[in-house]
């Protein structure tokens, strides 16, 4: 496992350096997918292929689930699965030049093994898993102590908040405030580091797989907004929080009158 951790960190940092160079040289080719706000760039695709090549050279039995280049579906999660988001927060990458992450989650038969979230421009590398704990760069991360929803900030999808999906406005009102970064990796890292009390969004598997392995190591919970396990197939409404806050949010989402 230590060899895998070292290699994965090395590959992701190298991929991040390539992105920094490309941003400096302004060599972006931008296209859209499902809508004008669903952006993809040549660097999303190139970064994914770079990581896939390295992973398969290291582990020829690896199964790949990834956002781009036709690798967005698997028949099952059997065996070892690497879930890749080459640039999480592509809109931020294109328009801000920051607040984006490279993410890889590793699962064995559907169970989390390791997660890696690399905030490229801040050079914050969050990594770990249930058997080894969680680290920020080289420092061990302590389990955050967050007493209640009312004690902190909540990360939330802006459309869900605006349309009050699952009573998001009431959930936001009960917190200290709502934050919207446009990047699941940024928000999930904030959760792991105690900067958020929860994160609610509409995510695909590559958006939450890396963070899911890290949050599992910290004893936090994640599911869809009906409290059901995520299916690792479709885009789903997503909730992650420490156990007590998770229950509090789910109660509001499903039974707001109580």
N, C-alpha and C positions, 0 to 999 in steps of 0.2 A: 504493500500500500504506500509506503514512504517513497518508493521509486515513482509510482504513479503520481503522487502528489507533487513531487519535485518536477517531473516532466510537464504536467499540466500547467503548473504555475509558469514554468519557463516558456511554454508555447503561447500562453495567453499574454504574457508580458511582451513577447516578441510581436504578437499580433497587434497589441496596443501601440507599440513603437511604429509599426507600419501605418496605423491609422493617424498618429500624430504627424508623421511625415507627409502623408497624403493631404491632410488638412492644411498644413503649411504651404504645400505646393498647389493647393486648389485643384486637385485632379479628381473631381467628383462628377460622376454621371448619374443623374437622378431620374427615376421613373416612378410610376404609381402602380399599385396593385388593385385593391378593392374599391378605392375612392381617391380623391385628390389629396386627402390627408394621410393616406396609407402609403408612405414613401418606402422605396427601396433604392439602394445605390449599388454601384459596381463594387464598392468596398464591403457592403454586407455579404455579397456573394463570394468575393475573394477571401474574406476573413473566414467564412464558413468552410470553404474548400481547403484553406490552409490548415485549419484545425482538424477537419475530417481526415486529411492525408496523414497528419501526424498521429492521430489516434489509431487509425487502421494499421499504420506501420508498427505501432507499439503493441496493439491488441487486434490481431486479425479476425478474432471472433466477435468483435464489437458490433452491436446494433446501433444505428444512428437515427435519432429523431431530431430534426432541425428545421428552422423556419424557411430556409430558401432552397432553391435548386431541386425541387421535387422530393425533398426528404421530410415532408411535413406529416407523414402518417406511417404508423407501424401496425401490423396485424395484431401484435401482442407485445407485452412488456417482458416476455420470458427472456432469461439470460441477462447478460450485462448490457444495459442501454445507456448511451451517452446522449443527453438532451442538450442541444446547442442553440444559443441565441447569439449570433455573431456580433450584432450591434443592437442592444436593447435600448430603445429611445432614439430611433433613427431620425425622427423629426427634430429632436434636440441636437443630434449630431450635425444635421444639415444646417439648421437655422441659428443654433447657439454656439456650436463648437465645444460643448461641454454637457454634463449631466446625461451621459450615456455609459453603458457598461457592456463588457463582454461576459457572457455567462455560460457555464457548463454544469449540468447536474449529472451525477452517475448513480444509476439504480441497478440493483440485482433483483430480478423477478418482481419488479414493482416496488421494492423497498429501498429507501434512500441510503446511499453509501457515502457519497461526497458531494459537496456543492462548492462552486467557485464563482464569485462575483467580483469582477475587476472594474472599478471606476477609473477609467483610463486617465482622464485629465487631472484628477485629484491624486492618482497613484495610491488609492485605497484598495487593497486586495483582501477581501473577506473570504475565508475558506474554512472548511471543516466538515464534520459529519458526526452521526450518533456515536461512533466508537472512539472518536478522538477529541471531541470538543470543537470549539470554534476559535479562529484566530483572525486578527486584523493585522495584516502584514506578518510580523513575527510574534506579536503579543497575544496572549490568551485572552479571550473575551469572557467576562463574567456574565452569568445569567442576569438580565436586567430585572430590577425590582420596580414594578409599576403597579400601584395599588388599585387603580380603577380607571374606567374610561374618562371620568371627569378630571383626571390628574394630568392628562397629556394631550399631545397633538395626534391627529389621525390622518393618515394618507388616504386619499380617495380619488376615484375617477371623476373627472369634471362633468361628463355627460350624465353619469348616474346621480351626481349631486344635483345638477340643474333640473333633471326630470324627476327627481325624488324617487328613484327606483328603490324598492324595498325600504322606503322611509329613511333615505340617506340624510335628509336635512335634519331630521330629529336626532339621528345618531351623531351627526356633526355638532348639533347644538349642545348635546350632553358632554362633548369633549371640550378641551381647552381651545380647539380650533382645527380647521381643515387645511391640509396642504396638498397641492397638486403639482407634482414634479414632471409628469409625463414619462416616467421611467420606472418600471417595476423593480429593476435591480437596485436603483437608488432607494426606493421606499422599503424594500425588504432588508436592505443593509441598515437603514435607519432603525427598523424594528429590532434587528439583532443587537444593535448598539444602544438601545434604550431611548432613541430619539423620537420614536413613534409608539403609540399604544396599540395601534392596529393599522392594517392596510386592507382596503376594499377596492376592487376594480373588476374589469372584464378582461380575462386573460386567456392566452393559449398556453399549452404545456411548456414551451420553451421560455415563457415569461416567468413561470413559478417553480420550475424543477430545481434549479440551483438553490434558490432561496428556501425551497421546501426542505431540502436536506440539511441546510444550516439551521432553520427554525426547529426542525425535529431534534437536533442536537441540544437545543436550548429549552426543550420541553414545551414549545408553543404548538398551537393547533392551526390547521388550515383545512378548508372545505369549500364547497359551493355555498350559496346563501340559503339553501334549504337544510344545511347541516350534513349533506351527503358527501362522500368521498369524491374527489376530482377524478375525471375519467381519463386524463392524459390523451384525449383525442380532439375534443372540440374547444372552441372559445367558450368560457363559462364565467358567470359571476363568481367572484373569488373573495374569500374572507380569511385573513390570518391575524392571530392575536394570542397573547398569553391566555391560558385556559379560562380564568375567571372573567376576563374582559371579552373573550370569545363568546361565552355564554350570555353575557349581558347584551352584546351587540345582536346576537342571533335572536334573543327574546324581543328586542325592539323591531328587528326586521320582519319577524313573523307575527308578532302580537303587539303592535304599537300602542293599542289602547290600554294595555296593562301598566 
